[in-house]
Amino acid sequence: MLNVKDYPGCISVETMRAHFEGMIKGTPAFAANTPLGAITINDSFSHYADPDTDTMWLGFAMGMRCAERVEKAKAAQS
């Protein structure tokens, strides 16, 4: 199983998860078809119980981290 982890200098998992769940809840088609039941381990989010939701989450989180790297590279060139 793949897990998104926090890294120094990167957007946190908690922040990304809030954006992800907000996007799901704010999009009627996703809200109707994307269960947000989470699995926690040691009182911390691990992954989503529904495999399709978890796959969506992984893609969303990786996309956010990629966008963050692109923006940092642009800022460094300026």
DAUR-V62759 format. One record per pair of residues at least 6 apart in sequence whose ideal C-beta (glycine too) atoms are under 8 Angstrom apart, sorted by the first residue. I is the first residue (numbers start at 1). GAP is how many residues later the second one is. Records with the same first field share a line. If there is no record, write none. Layout:
I: GAP, GAP
This chain:
1: 46
2: 45, 56
3: 43, 44
4: 9, 12, 53, 54, 57, 58
5: 8
6: 6, 7
10: 55, 58
11: 53, 54, 57
13: 32, 48
14: 31
16: 44, 45, 48
17: 28, 40
19: 41, 45
20: 36, 37, 40, 41
21: 15
23: 7, 37
24: 6, 7, 10, 12
25: 6, 11
34: 16, 18, 19, 22
35: 13, 14, 15, 18
36: 12, 17
37: 11, 12, 13, 16
38: 7, 8, 9, 10, 11
39: 6, 7, 8, 9, 10
40: 6
47: 7, 10
48: 6, 9
